[in-house]
Amino acid sequence: MAAKVEKTISKQIVDACQPNRARDIYCIGSFGHFVNFSAQQHRALNLAWALHKEDRLDNTKAIAVIGGGLTGVTLAAALVRGGYTVHLFEHRKELMAHQLSTDHRLVHPAINSWPFVPMIPSSSLPFLNWVSGPCSKVVSGLLREFEEMAEQTDRLQIFRDLEISNVDDGLEGLVLSHKGAVTGTRYGCVVLAVGFGDEKEEESFPAISYWHPDGIEHQTLTQDIQYFLVSGCGDGGLIDALRVIHRDFDKGGLIFETAYALDGTAVAEMILAHSDSGRGSNKKAVYIDAARMIASDPSYANLQKTLVRSAGLKRPVVRLSARNGTDPFLSNAAPVHKLMIAHAMLSDRILYSQGTLVRNGNGVQVGRNKYDAPNTKIVVRHGPNGNPIQRFCSQEEITFLRREQEDLEDVLSKKSWTEPYLDAANETVGTRAERLHRQAVRAIKLICPEASVSAGNRGFQIVLPKSADLKRIPHELFGIPVKIRATRKSGG
């Protein structure tokens, strides 16, 4: 009997993204547990490397990438840097349009994976790196680098405001259709990076996109709304529940501050000890005990004071609910979000109930609890609907992709590439250093506009004014050490 041959990681990735073995069409990202920026970029880089490693790409034909979100942009950049010709299609007028104008959310490359990874505020990728900050600024910086890359090569074409409706098999390659017309190019490979879709909506409860402004911060300050109902216990639901109760939420900055304060502490160790994956523990007791440690242990007094002050008695109480689950800690949401929810539950700032959100006459009902509609603000966070992929794949293929990609999530959403393929062959050490230095200057200037940044043999060196907050300066940028000069400039 022949021994079973184990699949290589690259083969696992390719197989999980190819719904039909007879067609060179691959789908990435629509079914992952993690939808944060870092996970999206890692999925794209892993697939680009795996396709190259498994010899699935034809150098004589262009590759079509359908979808100009962060995943599609990162994938296109990776393929171009690997020497392939890429056509990127986006149906909106701008790439990464959902997040380009999002000013009410901060993003951080490590927050969803903490405490399994340290709270380093920058990504460490071969390219398209970014530093924690306002979503709109992060996206603008990524677009700037991508467009600079496009200007320097003739192997990347970007088609905006063009919606692809179908992918057909032609005699000499795959053919794309849009508005009844057929593109003239025959593609050797098509990658669907069409995203997760819009927010799921319940009947009678329209959902506003997580990335679109919703005015909740202002509504928490009025007397008109008595109840805030948040339906859904994924990351979006937990974040918006925290957003309501915390005056000093700071677009998510309070979550980052909490994780920074707990990095490497006994609280972080407690969460790590009771969970064997980056999805965090599903045991309520772990998070409640960790929250109690913050509330009672003097070593966390500063953080406790910050959280209690922010969620003062004048702040609204949130009614958090989910259709399934006896507590809000069963989802794949980030551990830090669960921890902060547990902390708020200790002081009854968040009350949880299991039940489906339904209309009840002129009111709203969740389980046995009823609320008057005029005095109630409802936030629906039931995750994305996954609709975009349905234009291109059968239900059987979608079921396959969902199963395979969810099973392989830990491989897809973290660094799996092992060869230097993703480092551009035509980028010298000096060119890469210059590029990273420019990015480092932009990143540090966001934190401290008066700072100066220089690149040395052992990393970045930063000179700061006396008024600078040293706690906000990262110890690492893009995987490169950061050193603060002992002699600091005067702030005047």
Secondary structure by P-SEA (a helix, b strand, c coil): cccbbbbcaaaaaaaaacccccccbbbcccccccccaaaaaaaaaaaaaaaaaaccccccbbbbbccccaaaaaaaaaaaaabbbbbbbbccccccccccccccbbbbccccccccccccccccccccccccccaaaaaaaaaaaaaaaaaacccbbbbccccccccccccccbbbbcccccccccccbbbbccccccccccccccccccccccaaaaaaacccccbbbbccccaaaaaaaaaaaccccccaaaaaaaaaaacccaaaaaaaaacccccccccaaaaaaaaaaaaccccaaaaaaaaaaaacccbbbbbbbbccccccccccccaaaaaaaaaaaaaccbbbbbbbbbbccccccccccccccccbbbbbccccccccccccccaaaaaaaaaaaaaaaaaaacccccccccccccccaaaaaaaaaaaaaaaaaaacccbbbbbccccbbbbbcccccccccccccccbbbbbbccccccc
